[in-house]
Amino acid sequence: METFDVRQIVTLATKIEENGYRFYTYMAERLDNDAVKKLFAFLADEERNHRRTFEGMLAKLRDRKPVETLPTEYFEYLQTYTDSSIFQQEMSTQEMEQFADVPAALKYSIDREADSILYYHEIKNFLPDSEHRIIDTIIEEERRHYVKLSELAKTMTTS
């Protein structure tokens, strides 16, 4: 086992939120449906706030010495999971275009919010107890995002 630095998983969380911000901002500007645009603009702001929260966590953890031991494969799993399942790193404008219609954008967003919730539950075990309340708050906000997106998607299919 290798020494594990909790800052690595917080850095991944920061990237998730940054990529979510980019996606929601792009879609809010691109899509024609006013309700979707409004929700995506709101979600972009939330993702930006979450990123700032994780950046603050990183600052507090800056002087923390790596003490956890974790199989290398586990960190690789977390990294691969974030790159492939959650808001993808470096998603180009061209790649985002595949979600440029309302149903596709909503489905993609719902799936990413669910994946984020799972990731944050997973990393909570590796964070200092002092950060658990913050993670719980973010998880709850991600759940609300999931519900809002799901409710909007449902109204779109019934109208």
Buried (B, 14 or more C-beta within 10 A) or exposed (E): EEEBBBBBBBBBBBBBBBBBBBBBBBBBEBBEBEEBBEBBBBBBBBBBBBBEBBBEBBEEBEEEEEEEEBEEEBBEEBBEBBBEBBBBBEBEEEEBEEBBEBEEBBEBBBBBBBBBBBBBEBBBEBBEEEBEEBBEEBBEBBBEBBEBBBEBBEEBEEE
